[in-house]
Amino acid sequence: MKELRGMPVVKAMTAKLSEEVKDLAGQGITPTLAIVRVGARPDDLSYERGATKRFTSVGAAVKVLELPETCTQEELEATVRGANEDAGVHGILIFRPLPKHLSEEPLKALIAPEKDVDCFGNAGYANLFIGAKDAYPPCTPQAVVELIDHYGIDLTGKKVTIVGRSLVVGKPLMVMLLAKNATVKVCHTRTRDLAAECRDAEIVVAAAGVAKMLKADFVAPGQIVIDVGINMDGDTLCGDVDAEAVSGIVDALTPVPGGIGTITTAVLLKHTVMSARRSVQ
């Protein structure tokens, strides 16, 4: 079985993006991401550190707009509005979930589409679903596409089953894979005979958010399995696929950790660099 690791994808992406950042620097532009963070959740801080490291490694920048957990809706919206209006900011990332007293809905209409580099807002999803060239897909499904492209997996005419229908992964990924000429089936935890639907595919993308849900009876010889899940199984990080159970059956599998999750900050960087480039065109 071939292991489709994320780090080779990241290295190829950052090598190319480093050259683009140097070119923009020659024009006096530093691609900059504004992270809007309410409070200090450990997982938010961890992602923030990873993104900052990825950006600074190529000469791009991250600007953290931190608000106390007790901030008001008005203060949060003012912060997003300020990032919209800041010409030195090319991308905006709003950490979720927000505290319960705050609402995401006004922000979805407020965030500037040209800076919405993780497809937070409604306009971003609209652009993605109509196939607009300037759309920024959510970083996780885009990471799946980056991995597919890097490893030279031709999707034309291939049967792909996505397990998961969230707006964060399943639904946008469906549109993105259709654009690459795949034949896509979207399933979920309530699909009748889900195992059979998965076995019928040539490529399976697991994105249901259930630890080790896809067992040996969900896969078939010759398949490529892409595991998007990040779950805890006791003290161990695992995906939606029972890797040990399927590794002797399928042709290729992404590991967890070390697979799709590794690529997401590189995608965030790519989208921010694209936005910076568009700001001077």
PyMOL commands that set and color helices and strands:
alter all, ss='L'
color gray80, all
select helices_A, chain A and resi 7-25+42-56+73-85+105-110+113-115+122-130+139-150+170-178+194-199+216-218+243-246+260-278
alter helices_A, ss='H'
color red, helices_A
select strands_A, chain A and resi 2-3+32-38+61-67+91-94+159-163+183-187+203-206+224-227+231-233+236-238+252-253
alter strands_A, ss='S'
color yellow, strands_A
deselect
rebuild
show_as cartoon
